[in-house]
């Protein structure tokens, strides 16, 4: 059975919805850079920084770096969100020892995309998506399935697999070009502690 080509689907959706308002959930500046470069001429983009999974100091550092990238490039508007770390800890309770990419991550993706969809619906966006699929460590099939489950007739999930067409490599190049802080873990304390074992 062939895997779904989410990048090809996205190209068709871009053509169909060209110029529409897009709410783009972003996890950090490096991942956002290549995604925004690819989408900036296609949509009216607002970046949403909603990442209750990221530990405190790391959270502020990533948010500030993303705001700096947007200020320097002008590629999108910025929309901040409450930190809400307690929602992450509640969502993943009992899954603290799960490996990276397991059930804890699925709960985390769902939490963040639910909030993105909620904000998109209440603010008149036509489309929503996330930068998470640019990471070679993130499951594009799972992320797209969650996004699809949250769309309705008034809000469309923009499918993606941003790692395709050299997306991850391009994010590394843009990180160097803009001198972006590039983290070495997803941001959650459980991922960090498991990495150090």
URQUIBEL-V249067 format. One line per field, one symbol per residue. ss: DSSP state (h for helix, s for strand, l for the rest). A space follows every 10 residues. Layout:
ss: ???
This chain:
ss: lllllhhhhh hhhhhhhlll ssssslllhh hhhhhhhhhl lllssssssl lllllhhhhh hhhhhhhhhh hhhlllssss llllhhhhhh hlllllllll llhhhhhhhh hhhhhhhhhh hhllllssss lhhhlllllh hhhhhhhhhh lsllssslll lllhhhhhhh hhhhhhhlll llllllllhh hhhhhll
